[in-house]
Amino acid sequence: MAQPTQLDPFSEVRRDSDAGAAFVLESKGEWWHAGFHLTTAIVGPTILTLPYVFRGLGWGLGFTCLTVMGFVTFYSYYLMSKVLDHCEKAGRRHIRFRELAADVLGSGWMFYFVIFIQTAINTGVGIGAILLAGECLQLDTFMDCTNPCSHPKLALDCLLSFFLLEQKLSLKKFTSHAGFSKNAPPKDYSLESSKSARIFSGFTSISIIAAIFGNGILPEIQATLAPPATGKMVKGLLMCYSVIFVTFYSAAVSGYWAFGNESNSNILKSLMPDNGPSLAPTSVIGLAVVFVLLQLFAIGLVYSQVAFEIMEKKSADVKQGLFSKRNLIPRLILRTLYMMFCGFMAAMLPFFGDINGVVGAIGFIPLDFILPMLLYNMTHKPPKTSIIYWTNISIMAVFTGAGFMGAFSSTRKLILDANKFKLFSSDVVD
């Protein structure tokens, strides 16, 4: 007896009436667009926390964790791209992480699990971006910079890619200068004395690295590529990780070398200590602050796309124009309310490093270190005796444990730091 034809919930016919896909996730890009989007999403101002990460791990473990997690995320994103290509060749082109997970795993609850995790990531990144922007603006007000700079109007992605390279290479120069300064703090690379404190700090640092390397929106980025997307994401990943190699190690090594266990969760604050003179030229720090702010604008926009897409899928009418009154007014109201919420939370809870750790543990580790391997094993079905199968199983097992420990240690630190702050305080807790 013939089986009844089942309606594909992700079909192109249904997507034509999907306002979120039509208005937010337009598929027109080439591989270099993916490279710019990935670089903007990963190589952001969060790497200002890398010296702080080394403060919790030390030189050896710091280098090891940074390198291993870099390789794992590249491998993970490569597998995710292969899974998306596999589904596309089967006639199911997915443009959302939640749809991909629900389709491959065949479980409706996975759809809502991924929505929850992505929402936590996007909201956490939005809050963290506003918090870091406010902290940098606060630094700017304390500086006597008499030669403000202007910034030219170039294409946003190319401009920001130049800015991030300049910013990270300048950071290495600043911290090297600070390390040789006579006003620099004594270099002390010792870890915490208590064994339990060292363990908790280590897992918090691992969670922060996950947040730094994390990119929980890779299917949405691949959705912006003109079909077929096969091979384009791999080129974009190679472009992105070339920038990562140049910037991450230089920022981590130079910052931790200069400040040791006095490294702040925002290394720019270490360059301008509360007591004593600035450890780098204030005019140059001011320029770095401008670059950070410009990057934060782009990162906030990239990570907000998932929230915007969810809102507009429900609120917009695809039959009317993108800028019609019917769609424009709800869009402005909903997006404004979302950003106001993120801004309110950032002002109320000044925990930049702690927020990074929590978001990394409960958000980026499940989406970037566990699910891609599971999805690959489910779609490509490698033999259970193969190396790739057991590599994927091992990565999932290790990072499941790291995620649980990281969530516990990051939440513990957040609770401990709660005793050091007042609501809406202008001082960001380290």
Contacts in CASP RR format, 6 or more apart in sequence:
PFRMAT RR
TARGET T0000
AUTHOR 0000-0000-0000
METHOD contacts of the structure
MODEL  1
MAQPTQLDPFSEVRRDSDAGAAFVLESKGEWWHAGFHLTTAIVGPTILTL
PYVFRGLGWGLGFTCLTVMGFVTFYSYYLMSKVLDHCEKAGRRHIRFREL
AADVLGSGWMFYFVIFIQTAINTGVGIGAILLAGECLQLDTFMDCTNPCS
HPKLALDCLLSFFLLEQKLSLKKFTSHAGFSKNAPPKDYSLESSKSARIF
SGFTSISIIAAIFGNGILPEIQATLAPPATGKMVKGLLMCYSVIFVTFYS
AAVSGYWAFGNESNSNILKSLMPDNGPSLAPTSVIGLAVVFVLLQLFAIG
LVYSQVAFEIMEKKSADVKQGLFSKRNLIPRLILRTLYMMFCGFMAAMLP
FFGDINGVVGAIGFIPLDFILPMLLYNMTHKPPKTSIIYWTNISIMAVFT
GAGFMGAFSSTRKLILDANKFKLFSSDVVD
8 14 0 8 1.000
8 92 0 8 1.000
9 99 0 8 1.000
10 92 0 8 1.000
10 93 0 8 1.000
10 94 0 8 1.000
10 99 0 8 1.000
10 103 0 8 1.000
12 93 0 8 1.000
15 21 0 8 1.000
15 22 0 8 1.000
15 95 0 8 1.000
16 22 0 8 1.000
16 318 0 8 1.000
17 318 0 8 1.000
17 319 0 8 1.000
18 313 0 8 1.000
18 318 0 8 1.000
19 312 0 8 1.000
19 313 0 8 1.000
19 315 0 8 1.000
19 316 0 8 1.000
19 317 0 8 1.000
19 318 0 8 1.000
19 327 0 8 1.000
20 309 0 8 1.000
20 310 0 8 1.000
20 312 0 8 1.000
20 313 0 8 1.000
20 316 0 8 1.000
20 318 0 8 1.000
21 95 0 8 1.000
21 223 0 8 1.000
21 309 0 8 1.000
21 313 0 8 1.000
22 318 0 8 1.000
22 322 0 8 1.000
23 312 0 8 1.000
23 316 0 8 1.000
23 318 0 8 1.000
23 322 0 8 1.000
23 327 0 8 1.000
24 305 0 8 1.000
24 308 0 8 1.000
24 309 0 8 1.000
24 312 0 8 1.000
25 95 0 8 1.000
25 96 0 8 1.000
25 220 0 8 1.000
25 223 0 8 1.000
25 224 0 8 1.000
25 305 0 8 1.000
25 309 0 8 1.000
26 224 0 8 1.000
27 95 0 8 1.000
27 223 0 8 1.000
27 224 0 8 1.000
27 225 0 8 1.000
27 226 0 8 1.000
27 227 0 8 1.000
28 224 0 8 1.000
28 226 0 8 1.000
29 224 0 8 1.000
29 225 0 8 1.000
29 226 0 8 1.000
30 225 0 8 1.000
30 226 0 8 1.000
30 232 0 8 1.000
31 225 0 8 1.000
31 231 0 8 1.000
31 232 0 8 1.000
31 233 0 8 1.000
31 235 0 8 1.000
31 236 0 8 1.000
31 239 0 8 1.000
32 235 0 8 1.000
32 236 0 8 1.000
32 239 0 8 1.000
33 157 0 8 1.000
33 224 0 8 1.000
33 225 0 8 1.000
34 221 0 8 1.000
34 222 0 8 1.000
34 224 0 8 1.000
34 225 0 8 1.000
34 232 0 8 1.000
34 233 0 8 1.000
34 235 0 8 1.000
34 236 0 8 1.000
34 237 0 8 1.000
35 235 0 8 1.000
35 236 0 8 1.000
35 237 0 8 1.000
35 239 0 8 1.000
35 240 0 8 1.000
36 157 0 8 1.000
36 158 0 8 1.000
36 160 0 8 1.000
36 161 0 8 1.000
37 157 0 8 1.000
37 221 0 8 1.000
37 224 0 8 1.000
37 302 0 8 1.000
38 77 0 8 1.000
38 215 0 8 1.000
38 218 0 8 1.000
38 221 0 8 1.000
38 236 0 8 1.000
38 237 0 8 1.000
38 239 0 8 1.000
38 240 0 8 1.000
39 161 0 8 1.000
39 164 0 8 1.000
39 239 0 8 1.000
39 240 0 8 1.000
39 243 0 8 1.000
40 157 0 8 1.000
40 160 0 8 1.000
40 161 0 8 1.000
40 164 0 8 1.000
40 295 0 8 1.000
40 298 0 8 1.000
40 299 0 8 1.000
40 302 0 8 1.000
41 214 0 8 1.000
41 215 0 8 1.000
41 217 0 8 1.000
41 221 0 8 1.000
41 299 0 8 1.000
41 302 0 8 1.000
41 303 0 8 1.000
42 212 0 8 1.000
42 213 0 8 1.000
42 214 0 8 1.000
42 215 0 8 1.000
42 240 0 8 1.000
42 244 0 8 1.000
43 164 0 8 1.000
43 168 0 8 1.000
43 240 0 8 1.000
43 243 0 8 1.000
43 244 0 8 1.000
43 247 0 8 1.000
43 248 0 8 1.000
44 164 0 8 1.000
44 295 0 8 1.000
44 299 0 8 1.000
45 129 0 8 1.000
45 132 0 8 1.000
45 167 0 8 1.000
45 292 0 8 1.000
45 295 0 8 1.000
45 296 0 8 1.000
45 299 0 8 1.000
46 132 0 8 1.000
46 211 0 8 1.000
46 212 0 8 1.000
46 356 0 8 1.000
47 168 0 8 1.000
47 212 0 8 1.000
47 247 0 8 1.000
47 248 0 8 1.000
47 251 0 8 1.000
47 252 0 8 1.000
48 132 0 8 1.000
48 171 0 8 1.000
48 251 0 8 1.000
48 265 0 8 1.000
48 266 0 8 1.000
48 267 0 8 1.000
48 268 0 8 1.000
48 292 0 8 1.000
49 208 0 8 1.000
49 212 0 8 1.000
49 265 0 8 1.000
49 266 0 8 1.000
49 267 0 8 1.000
49 352 0 8 1.000
49 353 0 8 1.000
49 356 0 8 1.000
50 66 0 8 1.000
50 212 0 8 1.000
50 248 0 8 1.000
50 251 0 8 1.000
50 252 0 8 1.000
50 255 0 8 1.000
50 256 0 8 1.000
50 267 0 8 1.000
51 175 0 8 1.000
51 251 0 8 1.000
51 252 0 8 1.000
51 254 0 8 1.000
51 255 0 8 1.000
51 256 0 8 1.000
51 258 0 8 1.000
51 259 0 8 1.000
51 260 0 8 1.000
51 263 0 8 1.000
51 264 0 8 1.000
51 267 0 8 1.000
51 270 0 8 1.000
52 205 0 8 1.000
52 208 0 8 1.000
52 263 0 8 1.000
52 264 0 8 1.000
52 265 0 8 1.000
52 267 0 8 1.000
52 353 0 8 1.000
52 430 0 8 1.000
53 62 0 8 1.000
53 65 0 8 1.000
53 66 0 8 1.000
53 205 0 8 1.000
53 208 0 8 1.000
53 209 0 8 1.000
53 212 0 8 1.000
53 252 0 8 1.000
54 62 0 8 1.000
54 205 0 8 1.000
54 252 0 8 1.000
54 255 0 8 1.000
54 256 0 8 1.000
54 260 0 8 1.000
54 263 0 8 1.000
55 201 0 8 1.000
55 205 0 8 1.000
55 256 0 8 1.000
55 260 0 8 1.000
55 261 0 8 1.000
55 263 0 8 1.000
56 191 0 8 1.000
56 192 0 8 1.000
56 198 0 8 1.000
56 201 0 8 1.000
56 202 0 8 1.000
56 204 0 8 1.000
56 205 0 8 1.000
56 261 0 8 1.000
57 65 0 8 1.000
57 201 0 8 1.000
57 202 0 8 1.000
57 205 0 8 1.000
57 206 0 8 1.000
58 189 0 8 1.000
58 191 0 8 1.000
58 256 0 8 1.000
59 189 0 8 1.000
59 256 0 8 1.000
61 202 0 8 1.000
62 205 0 8 1.000
62 252 0 8 1.000
65 205 0 8 1.000
65 206 0 8 1.000
65 209 0 8 1.000
66 209 0 8 1.000
66 248 0 8 1.000
66 249 0 8 1.000
66 252 0 8 1.000
69 206 0 8 1.000
69 209 0 8 1.000
69 210 0 8 1.000
69 213 0 8 1.000
70 213 0 8 1.000
70 241 0 8 1.000
70 244 0 8 1.000
72 369 0 8 1.000
72 395 0 8 1.000
72 399 0 8 1.000
73 213 0 8 1.000
73 214 0 8 1.000
73 215 0 8 1.000
73 368 0 8 1.000
73 369 0 8 1.000
74 237 0 8 1.000
74 241 0 8 1.000
75 395 0 8 1.000
76 368 0 8 1.000
76 369 0 8 1.000
76 372 0 8 1.000
76 373 0 8 1.000
76 395 0 8 1.000
77 215 0 8 1.000
77 218 0 8 1.000
77 233 0 8 1.000
77 237 0 8 1.000
77 368 0 8 1.000
77 372 0 8 1.000
78 234 0 8 1.000
78 237 0 8 1.000
79 372 0 8 1.000
79 373 0 8 1.000
79 375 0 8 1.000
79 376 0 8 1.000
79 392 0 8 1.000
80 218 0 8 1.000
80 219 0 8 1.000
80 372 0 8 1.000
80 375 0 8 1.000
80 376 0 8 1.000
81 218 0 8 1.000
81 222 0 8 1.000
81 229 0 8 1.000
81 231 0 8 1.000
81 233 0 8 1.000
81 234 0 8 1.000
81 237 0 8 1.000
82 376 0 8 1.000
82 380 0 8 1.000
83 100 0 8 1.000
83 104 0 8 1.000
83 372 0 8 1.000
83 375 0 8 1.000
83 376 0 8 1.000
83 379 0 8 1.000
83 380 0 8 1.000
84 93 0 8 1.000
84 94 0 8 1.000
84 100 0 8 1.000
84 219 0 8 1.000
84 222 0 8 1.000
84 229 0 8 1.000
84 233 0 8 1.000
85 229 0 8 1.000
85 230 0 8 1.000
85 231 0 8 1.000
86 379 0 8 1.000
86 380 0 8 1.000
87 93 0 8 1.000
87 94 0 8 1.000
87 100 0 8 1.000
87 103 0 8 1.000
87 104 0 8 1.000
87 379 0 8 1.000
88 94 0 8 1.000
88 227 0 8 1.000
88 228 0 8 1.000
88 229 0 8 1.000
88 230 0 8 1.000
89 230 0 8 1.000
92 103 0 8 1.000
93 227 0 8 1.000
94 100 0 8 1.000
94 103 0 8 1.000
94 219 0 8 1.000
94 223 0 8 1.000
95 219 0 8 1.000
95 220 0 8 1.000
95 222 0 8 1.000
95 223 0 8 1.000
96 219 0 8 1.000
96 220 0 8 1.000
96 223 0 8 1.000
96 309 0 8 1.000
97 114 0 8 1.000
97 118 0 8 1.000
97 216 0 8 1.000
97 217 0 8 1.000
97 218 0 8 1.000
97 219 0 8 1.000
97 220 0 8 1.000
97 367 0 8 1.000
98 110 0 8 1.000
98 111 0 8 1.000
98 112 0 8 1.000
98 114 0 8 1.000
98 115 0 8 1.000
98 118 0 8 1.000
99 111 0 8 1.000
100 219 0 8 1.000
100 375 0 8 1.000
101 110 0 8 1.000
101 111 0 8 1.000
101 113 0 8 1.000
101 114 0 8 1.000
101 371 0 8 1.000
101 375 0 8 1.000
102 108 0 8 1.000
102 110 0 8 1.000
102 111 0 8 1.000
102 114 0 8 1.000
104 375 0 8 1.000
104 378 0 8 1.000
104 379 0 8 1.000
105 374 0 8 1.000
105 375 0 8 1.000
105 378 0 8 1.000
114 367 0 8 1.000
114 371 0 8 1.000
115 310 0 8 1.000
117 362 0 8 1.000
117 363 0 8 1.000
117 366 0 8 1.000
117 367 0 8 1.000
118 216 0 8 1.000
118 217 0 8 1.000
118 306 0 8 1.000
118 367 0 8 1.000
119 306 0 8 1.000
119 307 0 8 1.000
119 310 0 8 1.000
120 359 0 8 1.000
120 362 0 8 1.000
120 363 0 8 1.000
121 216 0 8 1.000
121 217 0 8 1.000
121 303 0 8 1.000
121 359 0 8 1.000
121 360 0 8 1.000
121 363 0 8 1.000
121 364 0 8 1.000
121 367 0 8 1.000
122 217 0 8 1.000
122 303 0 8 1.000
122 304 0 8 1.000
122 306 0 8 1.000
122 307 0 8 1.000
123 307 0 8 1.000
123 341 0 8 1.000
123 342 0 8 1.000
123 345 0 8 1.000
124 342 0 8 1.000
124 355 0 8 1.000
124 359 0 8 1.000
125 299 0 8 1.000
125 300 0 8 1.000
125 303 0 8 1.000
125 359 0 8 1.000
126 300 0 8 1.000
126 303 0 8 1.000
126 304 0 8 1.000
126 342 0 8 1.000
126 346 0 8 1.000
127 342 0 8 1.000
127 343 0 8 1.000
127 345 0 8 1.000
127 346 0 8 1.000
127 349 0 8 1.000
127 355 0 8 1.000
128 346 0 8 1.000
128 352 0 8 1.000
128 355 0 8 1.000
128 356 0 8 1.000
129 296 0 8 1.000
129 299 0 8 1.000
129 300 0 8 1.000
129 303 0 8 1.000
130 296 0 8 1.000
130 342 0 8 1.000
130 343 0 8 1.000
130 346 0 8 1.000
131 346 0 8 1.000
131 350 0 8 1.000
131 352 0 8 1.000
131 355 0 8 1.000
131 428 0 8 1.000
132 266 0 8 1.000
132 292 0 8 1.000
132 296 0 8 1.000
132 352 0 8 1.000
133 292 0 8 1.000
133 293 0 8 1.000
133 296 0 8 1.000
134 346 0 8 1.000
135 266 0 8 1.000
135 269 0 8 1.000
135 352 0 8 1.000
135 428 0 8 1.000
136 266 0 8 1.000
136 268 0 8 1.000
136 289 0 8 1.000
136 292 0 8 1.000
136 293 0 8 1.000
137 289 0 8 1.000
137 293 0 8 1.000
138 426 0 8 1.000
139 268 0 8 1.000
139 269 0 8 1.000
139 272 0 8 1.000
139 285 0 8 1.000
139 286 0 8 1.000
139 289 0 8 1.000
140 286 0 8 1.000
140 289 0 8 1.000
142 272 0 8 1.000
143 272 0 8 1.000
143 278 0 8 1.000
143 282 0 8 1.000
143 283 0 8 1.000
143 285 0 8 1.000
143 286 0 8 1.000
144 282 0 8 1.000
145 282 0 8 1.000
145 283 0 8 1.000
145 286 0 8 1.000
146 283 0 8 1.000
147 283 0 8 1.000
149 287 0 8 1.000
149 290 0 8 1.000
151 159 0 8 1.000
151 290 0 8 1.000
151 294 0 8 1.000
152 159 0 8 1.000
156 298 0 8 1.000
157 298 0 8 1.000
159 294 0 8 1.000
160 294 0 8 1.000
160 295 0 8 1.000
160 298 0 8 1.000
161 243 0 8 1.000
163 291 0 8 1.000
163 294 0 8 1.000
163 295 0 8 1.000
164 243 0 8 1.000
164 247 0 8 1.000
164 291 0 8 1.000
164 295 0 8 1.000
165 243 0 8 1.000
165 246 0 8 1.000
165 247 0 8 1.000
166 291 0 8 1.000
167 288 0 8 1.000
167 291 0 8 1.000
167 292 0 8 1.000
167 295 0 8 1.000
168 246 0 8 1.000
168 247 0 8 1.000
168 250 0 8 1.000
168 251 0 8 1.000
169 246 0 8 1.000
169 247 0 8 1.000
169 250 0 8 1.000
170 284 0 8 1.000
170 287 0 8 1.000
170 288 0 8 1.000
170 291 0 8 1.000
171 250 0 8 1.000
171 251 0 8 1.000
171 254 0 8 1.000
171 255 0 8 1.000
171 267 0 8 1.000
171 288 0 8 1.000
172 250 0 8 1.000
172 251 0 8 1.000
172 254 0 8 1.000
174 271 0 8 1.000
174 279 0 8 1.000
174 280 0 8 1.000
174 284 0 8 1.000
174 285 0 8 1.000
174 288 0 8 1.000
175 254 0 8 1.000
175 255 0 8 1.000
175 257 0 8 1.000
175 258 0 8 1.000
175 259 0 8 1.000
175 267 0 8 1.000
175 271 0 8 1.000
176 254 0 8 1.000
176 258 0 8 1.000
177 279 0 8 1.000
177 280 0 8 1.000
178 184 0 8 1.000
178 258 0 8 1.000
178 259 0 8 1.000
178 270 0 8 1.000
178 271 0 8 1.000
178 279 0 8 1.000
178 280 0 8 1.000
179 187 0 8 1.000
179 257 0 8 1.000
179 258 0 8 1.000
179 259 0 8 1.000
179 279 0 8 1.000
181 279 0 8 1.000
183 276 0 8 1.000
183 277 0 8 1.000
183 279 0 8 1.000
184 258 0 8 1.000
184 259 0 8 1.000
184 279 0 8 1.000
185 259 0 8 1.000
185 262 0 8 1.000
185 273 0 8 1.000
187 257 0 8 1.000
187 258 0 8 1.000
187 259 0 8 1.000
187 260 0 8 1.000
188 260 0 8 1.000
188 261 0 8 1.000
188 262 0 8 1.000
189 256 0 8 1.000
189 260 0 8 1.000
189 261 0 8 1.000
190 261 0 8 1.000
191 198 0 8 1.000
191 201 0 8 1.000
191 261 0 8 1.000
192 198 0 8 1.000
192 201 0 8 1.000
199 409 0 8 1.000
200 409 0 8 1.000
200 412 0 8 1.000
200 413 0 8 1.000
201 409 0 8 1.000
202 409 0 8 1.000
203 402 0 8 1.000
203 403 0 8 1.000
203 405 0 8 1.000
203 406 0 8 1.000
203 408 0 8 1.000
203 409 0 8 1.000
203 410 0 8 1.000
204 357 0 8 1.000
204 406 0 8 1.000
204 409 0 8 1.000
204 410 0 8 1.000
204 413 0 8 1.000
206 402 0 8 1.000
206 406 0 8 1.000
207 356 0 8 1.000
207 357 0 8 1.000
207 358 0 8 1.000
207 360 0 8 1.000
207 361 0 8 1.000
207 365 0 8 1.000
207 402 0 8 1.000
207 403 0 8 1.000
207 406 0 8 1.000
207 407 0 8 1.000
207 409 0 8 1.000
207 410 0 8 1.000
208 353 0 8 1.000
208 356 0 8 1.000
208 357 0 8 1.000
208 360 0 8 1.000
210 357 0 8 1.000
210 360 0 8 1.000
210 361 0 8 1.000
210 364 0 8 1.000
210 365 0 8 1.000
210 368 0 8 1.000
210 369 0 8 1.000
210 402 0 8 1.000
210 403 0 8 1.000
211 356 0 8 1.000
211 357 0 8 1.000
211 359 0 8 1.000
211 360 0 8 1.000
211 364 0 8 1.000
212 248 0 8 1.000
212 356 0 8 1.000
213 244 0 8 1.000
213 364 0 8 1.000
213 368 0 8 1.000
214 360 0 8 1.000
214 364 0 8 1.000
214 368 0 8 1.000
215 221 0 8 1.000
215 364 0 8 1.000
215 368 0 8 1.000
216 363 0 8 1.000
216 364 0 8 1.000
216 367 0 8 1.000
216 368 0 8 1.000
217 302 0 8 1.000
217 303 0 8 1.000
217 305 0 8 1.000
217 306 0 8 1.000
218 233 0 8 1.000
218 368 0 8 1.000
220 305 0 8 1.000
220 306 0 8 1.000
220 309 0 8 1.000
221 233 0 8 1.000
222 229 0 8 1.000
222 232 0 8 1.000
222 233 0 8 1.000
225 232 0 8 1.000
225 233 0 8 1.000
251 267 0 8 1.000
255 263 0 8 1.000
255 267 0 8 1.000
255 270 0 8 1.000
256 263 0 8 1.000
258 270 0 8 1.000
259 267 0 8 1.000
259 270 0 8 1.000
262 270 0 8 1.000
263 270 0 8 1.000
264 270 0 8 1.000
264 430 0 8 1.000
265 352 0 8 1.000
265 353 0 8 1.000
265 356 0 8 1.000
265 428 0 8 1.000
265 430 0 8 1.000
266 352 0 8 1.000
266 428 0 8 1.000
268 285 0 8 1.000
268 288 0 8 1.000
268 289 0 8 1.000
268 292 0 8 1.000
269 428 0 8 1.000
270 279 0 8 1.000
271 278 0 8 1.000
271 279 0 8 1.000
271 280 0 8 1.000
271 285 0 8 1.000
272 278 0 8 1.000
272 279 0 8 1.000
272 280 0 8 1.000
272 282 0 8 1.000
272 285 0 8 1.000
273 279 0 8 1.000
278 285 0 8 1.000
304 335 0 8 1.000
304 338 0 8 1.000
304 339 0 8 1.000
307 338 0 8 1.000
308 331 0 8 1.000
308 334 0 8 1.000
308 335 0 8 1.000
308 338 0 8 1.000
311 331 0 8 1.000
311 334 0 8 1.000
311 335 0 8 1.000
311 338 0 8 1.000
312 327 0 8 1.000
312 330 0 8 1.000
312 331 0 8 1.000
312 334 0 8 1.000
315 327 0 8 1.000
315 330 0 8 1.000
315 331 0 8 1.000
315 334 0 8 1.000
316 326 0 8 1.000
316 327 0 8 1.000
316 330 0 8 1.000
316 331 0 8 1.000
317 326 0 8 1.000
317 327 0 8 1.000
320 326 0 8 1.000
320 327 0 8 1.000
321 327 0 8 1.000
322 328 0 8 1.000
347 424 0 8 1.000
348 423 0 8 1.000
348 424 0 8 1.000
349 355 0 8 1.000
349 421 0 8 1.000
350 421 0 8 1.000
350 425 0 8 1.000
350 426 0 8 1.000
350 427 0 8 1.000
350 428 0 8 1.000
350 429 0 8 1.000
351 414 0 8 1.000
351 417 0 8 1.000
351 421 0 8 1.000
351 428 0 8 1.000
351 429 0 8 1.000
352 428 0 8 1.000
352 429 0 8 1.000
353 430 0 8 1.000
354 410 0 8 1.000
354 413 0 8 1.000
354 414 0 8 1.000
354 417 0 8 1.000
354 429 0 8 1.000
355 414 0 8 1.000
357 406 0 8 1.000
357 410 0 8 1.000
358 407 0 8 1.000
358 410 0 8 1.000
358 411 0 8 1.000
358 414 0 8 1.000
360 410 0 8 1.000
361 403 0 8 1.000
361 406 0 8 1.000
361 407 0 8 1.000
361 409 0 8 1.000
361 410 0 8 1.000
362 403 0 8 1.000
362 407 0 8 1.000
365 399 0 8 1.000
365 402 0 8 1.000
365 403 0 8 1.000
366 403 0 8 1.000
369 395 0 8 1.000
369 396 0 8 1.000
369 399 0 8 1.000
369 402 0 8 1.000
370 395 0 8 1.000
370 396 0 8 1.000
370 399 0 8 1.000
370 400 0 8 1.000
373 392 0 8 1.000
373 393 0 8 1.000
373 395 0 8 1.000
373 396 0 8 1.000
374 392 0 8 1.000
374 396 0 8 1.000
376 382 0 8 1.000
376 392 0 8 1.000
377 389 0 8 1.000
377 392 0 8 1.000
377 393 0 8 1.000
382 388 0 8 1.000
382 389 0 8 1.000
382 392 0 8 1.000
383 389 0 8 1.000
417 429 0 8 1.000
417 430 0 8 1.000
420 429 0 8 1.000
421 427 0 8 1.000
421 429 0 8 1.000
END
